[in-house]
Amino acid sequence: MKKGLEKVVANLSAKVLKSLARSTSASACYTGFYQPKEPKCLREK
């Protein structure tokens, strides 16, 4: 029982952390309200 519960908790936490990582990697802020300006050298012309 204990090993099964540990496995469920590990899988659930991995899914939550992956989701959090993907949502924050797409924006500079967790909520996405702050978006810094793109540097001129990185802009496409």
PDB file of N, CA, C, O and CB in Angstrom:
ATOM      1  N   MET A   1       0.828  -1.200   0.000  1.00  0.00           N
ATOM      2  CA  MET A   1       0.000   0.000   0.000  1.00  0.00           C
ATOM      3  C   MET A   1       0.869   1.260   0.000  1.00  0.00           C
ATOM      4  O   MET A   1       0.595   2.213  -0.729  1.00  0.00           O
ATOM      5  CB  MET A   1      -0.940   0.001   1.215  1.00  0.00           C
ATOM      6  N   LYS A   2       1.918   1.251   0.826  1.00  0.00           N
ATOM      7  CA  LYS A   2       2.771   2.431   0.936  1.00  0.00           C
ATOM      8  C   LYS A   2       3.500   2.710  -0.377  1.00  0.00           C
ATOM      9  O   LYS A   2       3.607   3.862  -0.799  1.00  0.00           O
ATOM     10  CB  LYS A   2       3.783   2.251   2.071  1.00  0.00           C
ATOM     11  N   LYS A   3       3.999   1.654  -1.020  1.00  0.00           N
ATOM     12  CA  LYS A   3       4.720   1.843  -2.288  1.00  0.00           C
ATOM     13  C   LYS A   3       3.783   2.344  -3.374  1.00  0.00           C
ATOM     14  O   LYS A   3       4.171   3.170  -4.201  1.00  0.00           O
ATOM     15  CB  LYS A   3       5.385   0.529  -2.734  1.00  0.00           C
ATOM     16  N   GLY A   4       2.547   1.847  -3.376  1.00  0.00           N
ATOM     17  CA  GLY A   4       1.571   2.291  -4.364  1.00  0.00           C
ATOM     18  C   GLY A   4       1.234   3.761  -4.191  1.00  0.00           C
ATOM     19  O   GLY A   4       1.107   4.498  -5.170  1.00  0.00           O
ATOM     20  N   LEU A   5       1.091   4.185  -2.939  1.00  0.00           N
ATOM     21  CA  LEU A   5       0.791   5.581  -2.649  1.00  0.00           C
ATOM     22  C   LEU A   5       1.961   6.476  -3.038  1.00  0.00           C
ATOM     23  O   LEU A   5       1.764   7.559  -3.588  1.00  0.00           O
ATOM     24  CB  LEU A   5       0.455   5.761  -1.164  1.00  0.00           C
ATOM     25  N   GLU A   6       3.173   6.026  -2.753  1.00  0.00           N
ATOM     26  CA  GLU A   6       4.359   6.799  -3.131  1.00  0.00           C
ATOM     27  C   GLU A   6       4.444   6.961  -4.644  1.00  0.00           C
ATOM     28  O   GLU A   6       4.823   8.020  -5.143  1.00  0.00           O
ATOM     29  CB  GLU A   6       5.635   6.124  -2.601  1.00  0.00           C
ATOM     30  N   LYS A   7       4.092   5.919  -5.359  1.00  0.00           N
ATOM     31  CA  LYS A   7       4.139   5.969  -6.821  1.00  0.00           C
ATOM     32  C   LYS A   7       3.112   6.962  -7.363  1.00  0.00           C
ATOM     33  O   LYS A   7       3.401   7.721  -8.288  1.00  0.00           O
ATOM     34  CB  LYS A   7       3.889   4.571  -7.417  1.00  0.00           C
ATOM     35  N   VAL A   8       1.909   6.952  -6.780  1.00  0.00           N
ATOM     36  CA  VAL A   8       0.862   7.876  -7.206  1.00  0.00           C
ATOM     37  C   VAL A   8       1.275   9.316  -6.920  1.00  0.00           C
ATOM     38  O   VAL A   8       1.102  10.195  -7.764  1.00  0.00           O
ATOM     39  CB  VAL A   8      -0.469   7.551  -6.502  1.00  0.00           C
ATOM     40  N   VAL A   9       1.819   9.553  -5.734  1.00  0.00           N
ATOM     41  CA  VAL A   9       2.252  10.906  -5.359  1.00  0.00           C
ATOM     42  C   VAL A   9       3.387  11.370  -6.269  1.00  0.00           C
ATOM     43  O   VAL A   9       3.405  12.528  -6.685  1.00  0.00           O
ATOM     44  CB  VAL A   9       2.703  10.946  -3.877  1.00  0.00           C
ATOM     45  N   ALA A  10       4.324  10.494  -6.581  1.00  0.00           N
ATOM     46  CA  ALA A  10       5.442  10.856  -7.454  1.00  0.00           C
ATOM     47  C   ALA A  10       4.952  11.195  -8.858  1.00  0.00           C
ATOM     48  O   ALA A  10       5.403  12.176  -9.449  1.00  0.00           O
ATOM     49  CB  ALA A  10       6.465   9.714  -7.514  1.00  0.00           C
ATOM     50  N   ASN A  11       4.045  10.402  -9.391  1.00  0.00           N
ATOM     51  CA  ASN A  11       3.514  10.672 -10.728  1.00  0.00           C
ATOM     52  C   ASN A  11       2.719  11.969 -10.759  1.00  0.00           C
ATOM     53  O   ASN A  11       2.847  12.757 -11.696  1.00  0.00           O
ATOM     54  CB  ASN A  11       2.636   9.514 -11.196  1.00  0.00           C
ATOM     55  N   LEU A  12       1.903  12.191  -9.744  1.00  0.00           N
ATOM     56  CA  LEU A  12       1.095  13.407  -9.689  1.00  0.00           C
ATOM     57  C   LEU A  12       1.980  14.645  -9.580  1.00  0.00           C
ATOM     58  O   LEU A  12       1.754  15.637 -10.272  1.00  0.00           O
ATOM     59  CB  LEU A  12       0.120  13.350  -8.508  1.00  0.00           C
ATOM     60  N   SER A  13       2.987  14.584  -8.709  1.00  0.00           N
ATOM     61  CA  SER A  13       3.866  15.749  -8.557  1.00  0.00           C
ATOM     62  C   SER A  13       4.674  15.999  -9.828  1.00  0.00           C
ATOM     63  O   SER A  13       4.933  17.152 -10.173  1.00  0.00           O
ATOM     64  CB  SER A  13       4.813  15.554  -7.364  1.00  0.00           C
ATOM     65  N   ALA A  14       5.074  14.947 -10.524  1.00  0.00           N
ATOM     66  CA  ALA A  14       5.802  15.122 -11.780  1.00  0.00           C
ATOM     67  C   ALA A  14       4.926  15.800 -12.819  1.00  0.00           C
ATOM     68  O   ALA A  14       5.393  16.680 -13.542  1.00  0.00           O
ATOM     69  CB  ALA A  14       6.300  13.772 -12.308  1.00  0.00           C
ATOM     70  N   LYS A  15       3.664  15.404 -12.904  1.00  0.00           N
ATOM     71  CA  LYS A  15       2.749  16.025 -13.866  1.00  0.00           C
ATOM     72  C   LYS A  15       2.513  17.490 -13.537  1.00  0.00           C
ATOM     73  O   LYS A  15       2.495  18.337 -14.431  1.00  0.00           O
ATOM     74  CB  LYS A  15       1.417  15.277 -13.894  1.00  0.00           C
ATOM     75  N   VAL A  16       2.332  17.790 -12.258  1.00  0.00           N
ATOM     76  CA  VAL A  16       2.094  19.177 -11.848  1.00  0.00           C
ATOM     77  C   VAL A  16       3.325  20.029 -12.131  1.00  0.00           C
ATOM     78  O   VAL A  16       3.204  21.138 -12.653  1.00  0.00           O
ATOM     79  CB  VAL A  16       1.725  19.249 -10.347  1.00  0.00           C
ATOM     80  N   LEU A  17       4.497  19.528 -11.794  1.00  0.00           N
ATOM     81  CA  LEU A  17       5.721  20.305 -12.015  1.00  0.00           C
ATOM     82  C   LEU A  17       6.029  20.488 -13.495  1.00  0.00           C
ATOM     83  O   LEU A  17       6.522  21.544 -13.892  1.00  0.00           O
ATOM     84  CB  LEU A  17       6.896  19.630 -11.330  1.00  0.00           C
ATOM     85  N   LYS A  18       5.749  19.485 -14.317  1.00  0.00           N
ATOM     86  CA  LYS A  18       5.939  19.634 -15.766  1.00  0.00           C
ATOM     87  C   LYS A  18       5.007  20.699 -16.320  1.00  0.00           C
ATOM     88  O   LYS A  18       5.410  21.521 -17.143  1.00  0.00           O
ATOM     89  CB  LYS A  18       5.700  18.296 -16.487  1.00  0.00           C
ATOM     90  N   SER A  19       3.764  20.680 -15.868  1.00  0.00           N
ATOM     91  CA  SER A  19       2.796  21.670 -16.327  1.00  0.00           C
ATOM     92  C   SER A  19       3.225  23.074 -15.916  1.00  0.00           C
ATOM     93  O   SER A  19       3.137  24.013 -16.707  1.00  0.00           O
ATOM     94  CB  SER A  19       1.401  21.355 -15.770  1.00  0.00           C
ATOM     95  N   LEU A  20       3.681  23.212 -14.694  1.00  0.00           N
ATOM     96  CA  LEU A  20       4.146  24.510 -14.208  1.00  0.00           C
ATOM     97  C   LEU A  20       5.363  24.981 -14.995  1.00  0.00           C
ATOM     98  O   LEU A  20       5.461  26.161 -15.332  1.00  0.00           O
ATOM     99  CB  LEU A  20       4.481  24.435 -12.713  1.00  0.00           C
ATOM    100  N   ALA A  21       6.280  24.085 -15.288  1.00  0.00           N
ATOM    101  CA  ALA A  21       7.480  24.443 -16.047  1.00  0.00           C
ATOM    102  C   ALA A  21       7.120  24.892 -17.458  1.00  0.00           C
ATOM    103  O   ALA A  21       7.682  25.863 -17.966  1.00  0.00           O
ATOM    104  CB  ALA A  21       8.452  23.258 -16.103  1.00  0.00           C
ATOM    105  N   ARG A  22       6.195  24.197 -18.086  1.00  0.00           N
ATOM    106  CA  ARG A  22       5.796  24.579 -19.447  1.00  0.00           C
ATOM    107  C   ARG A  22       5.083  25.923 -19.465  1.00  0.00           C
ATOM    108  O   ARG A  22       5.296  26.722 -20.376  1.00  0.00           O
ATOM    109  CB  ARG A  22       4.893  23.509 -20.057  1.00  0.00           C
ATOM    110  N   SER A  23       4.246  26.181 -18.479  1.00  0.00           N
ATOM    111  CA  SER A  23       3.508  27.442 -18.473  1.00  0.00           C
ATOM    112  C   SER A  23       4.420  28.622 -18.176  1.00  0.00           C
ATOM    113  O   SER A  23       4.211  29.710 -18.714  1.00  0.00           O
ATOM    114  CB  SER A  23       2.382  27.390 -17.451  1.00  0.00           C
ATOM    115  N   THR A  24       5.421  28.430 -17.337  1.00  0.00           N
ATOM    116  CA  THR A  24       6.310  29.546 -17.016  1.00  0.00           C
ATOM    117  C   THR A  24       7.414  29.728 -18.045  1.00  0.00           C
ATOM    118  O   THR A  24       7.972  30.820 -18.150  1.00  0.00           O
ATOM    119  CB  THR A  24       6.920  29.343 -15.655  1.00  0.00           C
ATOM    120  N   SER A  25       7.744  28.699 -18.799  1.00  0.00           N
ATOM    121  CA  SER A  25       8.802  28.850 -19.798  1.00  0.00           C
ATOM    122  C   SER A  25       8.342  29.689 -20.980  1.00  0.00           C
ATOM    123  O   SER A  25       9.167  30.258 -21.695  1.00  0.00           O
ATOM    124  CB  SER A  25       9.267  27.485 -20.284  1.00  0.00           C
ATOM    125  N   ALA A  26       7.051  29.772 -21.191  1.00  0.00           N
ATOM    126  CA  ALA A  26       6.518  30.524 -22.316  1.00  0.00           C
ATOM    127  C   ALA A  26       6.388  32.008 -22.003  1.00  0.00           C
ATOM    128  O   ALA A  26       6.171  32.808 -22.914  1.00  0.00           O
ATOM    129  CB  ALA A  26       5.175  29.967 -22.722  1.00  0.00           C
ATOM    130  N   SER A  27       6.512  32.389 -20.754  1.00  0.00           N
ATOM    131  CA  SER A  27       6.377  33.795 -20.393  1.00  0.00           C
ATOM    132  C   SER A  27       7.417  34.159 -19.343  1.00  0.00           C
ATOM    133  O   SER A  27       7.962  33.288 -18.664  1.00  0.00           O
ATOM    134  CB  SER A  27       4.953  34.095 -19.875  1.00  0.00           C
ATOM    135  N   ALA A  28       7.683  35.443 -19.220  1.00  0.00           N
ATOM    136  CA  ALA A  28       8.673  35.899 -18.253  1.00  0.00           C
ATOM    137  C   ALA A  28       8.103  35.911 -16.842  1.00  0.00           C
ATOM    138  O   ALA A  28       8.852  35.896 -15.865  1.00  0.00           O
ATOM    139  CB  ALA A  28       9.175  37.286 -18.625  1.00  0.00           C
ATOM    140  N   CYS A  29       6.821  35.939 -16.740  1.00  0.00           N
ATOM    141  CA  CYS A  29       6.147  35.984 -15.450  1.00  0.00           C
ATOM    142  C   CYS A  29       5.140  34.846 -15.402  1.00  0.00           C
ATOM    143  O   CYS A  29       4.612  34.447 -16.440  1.00  0.00           O
ATOM    144  CB  CYS A  29       5.452  37.363 -15.217  1.00  0.00           C
ATOM    145  N   TYR A  30       4.865  34.318 -14.217  1.00  0.00           N
ATOM    146  CA  TYR A  30       3.947  33.182 -14.083  1.00  0.00           C
ATOM    147  C   TYR A  30       2.581  33.513 -14.674  1.00  0.00           C
ATOM    148  O   TYR A  30       1.975  32.673 -15.341  1.00  0.00           O
ATOM    149  CB  TYR A  30       3.799  32.780 -12.605  1.00  0.00           C
ATOM    150  N   THR A  31       2.101  34.701 -14.442  1.00  0.00           N
ATOM    151  CA  THR A  31       0.779  35.071 -14.941  1.00  0.00           C
ATOM    152  C   THR A  31       0.819  35.526 -16.390  1.00  0.00           C
ATOM    153  O   THR A  31      -0.221  35.562 -17.047  1.00  0.00           O
ATOM    154  CB  THR A  31       0.187  36.163 -14.082  1.00  0.00           C
ATOM    155  N   GLY A  32       1.978  35.871 -16.900  1.00  0.00           N
ATOM    156  CA  GLY A  32       2.100  36.284 -18.291  1.00  0.00           C
ATOM    157  C   GLY A  32       1.811  37.753 -18.533  1.00  0.00           C
ATOM    158  O   GLY A  32       1.753  38.191 -19.681  1.00  0.00           O
ATOM    159  N   PHE A  33       1.628  38.521 -17.463  1.00  0.00           N
ATOM    160  CA  PHE A  33       1.322  39.940 -17.639  1.00  0.00           C
ATOM    161  C   PHE A  33       2.557  40.743 -18.024  1.00  0.00           C
ATOM    162  O   PHE A  33       2.451  41.721 -18.765  1.00  0.00           O
ATOM    163  CB  PHE A  33       0.717  40.508 -16.366  1.00  0.00           C
ATOM    164  N   TYR A  34       3.725  40.345 -17.532  1.00  0.00           N
ATOM    165  CA  TYR A  34       4.956  41.079 -17.830  1.00  0.00           C
ATOM    166  C   TYR A  34       5.667  40.403 -18.987  1.00  0.00           C
ATOM    167  O   TYR A  34       6.066  39.243 -18.886  1.00  0.00           O
ATOM    168  CB  TYR A  34       5.883  41.156 -16.584  1.00  0.00           C
ATOM    169  N   GLN A  35       5.822  41.115 -20.067  1.00  0.00           N
ATOM    170  CA  GLN A  35       6.559  40.610 -21.220  1.00  0.00           C
ATOM    171  C   GLN A  35       7.635  41.632 -21.560  1.00  0.00           C
ATOM    172  O   GLN A  35       7.316  42.732 -22.013  1.00  0.00           O
ATOM    173  CB  GLN A  35       5.609  40.346 -22.447  1.00  0.00           C
ATOM    174  N   PRO A  36       8.901  41.291 -21.350  1.00  0.00           N
ATOM    175  CA  PRO A  36       9.972  42.240 -21.654  1.00  0.00           C
ATOM    176  C   PRO A  36      10.092  42.472 -23.155  1.00  0.00           C
ATOM    177  O   PRO A  36       9.689  41.632 -23.959  1.00  0.00           O
ATOM    178  CB  PRO A  36      11.305  41.739 -21.092  1.00  0.00           C
ATOM    179  N   LYS A  37      10.651  43.621 -23.519  1.00  0.00           N
ATOM    180  CA  LYS A  37      10.840  43.930 -24.935  1.00  0.00           C
ATOM    181  C   LYS A  37      11.960  43.063 -25.501  1.00  0.00           C
ATOM    182  O   LYS A  37      12.943  42.762 -24.823  1.00  0.00           O
ATOM    183  CB  LYS A  37      11.159  45.435 -25.136  1.00  0.00           C
ATOM    184  N   GLU A  38      11.788  42.679 -26.734  1.00  0.00           N
ATOM    185  CA  GLU A  38      12.790  41.856 -27.402  1.00  0.00           C
ATOM    186  C   GLU A  38      13.971  42.736 -27.809  1.00  0.00           C
ATOM    187  O   GLU A  38      13.760  43.820 -28.354  1.00  0.00           O
ATOM    188  CB  GLU A  38      12.182  41.136 -28.642  1.00  0.00           C
ATOM    189  N   PRO A  39      15.204  42.304 -27.560  1.00  0.00           N
ATOM    190  CA  PRO A  39      16.372  43.093 -27.948  1.00  0.00           C
ATOM    191  C   PRO A  39      16.422  43.292 -29.467  1.00  0.00           C
ATOM    192  O   PRO A  39      15.976  42.434 -30.229  1.00  0.00           O
ATOM    193  CB  PRO A  39      17.662  42.411 -27.459  1.00  0.00           C
ATOM    194  N   LYS A  40      16.963  44.419 -29.890  1.00  0.00           N
ATOM    195  CA  LYS A  40      17.031  44.733 -31.321  1.00  0.00           C
ATOM    196  C   LYS A  40      17.820  43.696 -32.103  1.00  0.00           C
ATOM    197  O   LYS A  40      17.486  43.395 -33.249  1.00  0.00           O
ATOM    198  CB  LYS A  40      17.651  46.099 -31.526  1.00  0.00           C
ATOM    199  N   CYS A  41      18.862  43.149 -31.495  1.00  0.00           N
ATOM    200  CA  CYS A  41      19.693  42.186 -32.215  1.00  0.00           C
ATOM    201  C   CYS A  41      18.972  40.859 -32.468  1.00  0.00           C
ATOM    202  O   CYS A  41      19.396  40.087 -33.328  1.00  0.00           O
ATOM    203  CB  CYS A  41      20.971  41.932 -31.439  1.00  0.00           C
ATOM    204  N   LEU A  42      17.910  40.587 -31.749  1.00  0.00           N
ATOM    205  CA  LEU A  42      17.171  39.338 -31.931  1.00  0.00           C
ATOM    206  C   LEU A  42      15.939  39.490 -32.818  1.00  0.00           C
ATOM    207  O   LEU A  42      15.311  38.497 -33.187  1.00  0.00           O
ATOM    208  CB  LEU A  42      16.755  38.798 -30.592  1.00  0.00           C
ATOM    209  N   ARG A  43      15.596  40.712 -33.156  1.00  0.00           N
ATOM    210  CA  ARG A  43      14.408  40.943 -33.985  1.00  0.00           C
ATOM    211  C   ARG A  43      14.661  40.543 -35.425  1.00  0.00           C
ATOM    212  O   ARG A  43      15.756  40.725 -35.958  1.00  0.00           O
ATOM    213  CB  ARG A  43      13.983  42.410 -33.919  1.00  0.00           C
ATOM    214  N   GLU A  44      13.625  39.995 -36.044  1.00  0.00           N
ATOM    215  CA  GLU A  44      13.722  39.664 -37.469  1.00  0.00           C
ATOM    216  C   GLU A  44      13.472  40.928 -38.271  1.00  0.00           C
ATOM    217  O   GLU A  44      12.627  41.746 -37.909  1.00  0.00           O
ATOM    218  CB  GLU A  44      12.707  38.540 -37.868  1.00  0.00           C
ATOM    219  N   LYS A  45      14.206  41.084 -39.358  1.00  0.00           N
ATOM    220  CA  LYS A  45      14.058  42.294 -40.167  1.00  0.00           C
ATOM    221  C   LYS A  45      13.273  42.022 -41.407  1.00  0.00           C
ATOM    222  O   LYS A  45      13.050  42.930 -42.209  1.00  0.00           O
ATOM    223  CB  LYS A  45      15.402  42.865 -40.534  1.00  0.00           C
TER     224      LYS A  45
END
